[in-house]
Amino acid sequence: MAETRFTKDHEWVRLEDDGTATVGITDHAQQALGDVVFIELPDADRELADGESCAVVESVKAASDVYAPLAGTVVENNPLLGEDPSLVNRDAEGEAWFFRMEPNDPEQFNELMDADGYQSFLETL
C-alpha cells in the first residue's frame, strides 16, 4: 500500500506506484469545516507551485483554500466531488481525493509529515 504524508495545512498526499501523487484534505480538516456543499478543483494540466492555493472547499460554516503539497502538474481531478461534495465528509482520506498530480520532484514527498508526525502536530492545536 502506498504511503501517505500530511501537511500543516491539513492536506494529505499519497505517492502512487505509477509515480503520481493523490491529494485530498484530512479527516481533521473536514470535521473542522462541517458539511461540505461545494468544491472547486484545479484543472488538468495546471502547473502548481509547492504551497500554492489550488482548490477551494465551501461548507455551511466557511470557505477554505486547499494548498498544493508538492510542486507539479495536475493530471486529473475527482469528478465524484462535483456530483457529491459531501463525499468529503464521509470519506475524506479515501474516495474523496481532490486531484492527482505528477510531482516535479518526488523526493519532496519525504519532507512531509508521516502519520505519527501529523498526529503529534494535531495535538499542538
Secondary structure, DSSP 8 states (H G I E B T S, - for coil): ---EEE-TTSEEEEE-TTS-EEEEE-HHHHHHH-SEEEEE---TT-EE-TT-EEEEEEESS-EEEEE-SS-EEEEEE-HHHHH-TTHHHHHTTTTT--EEEEES-GGGGGGSB-HHHHHHHHTT-
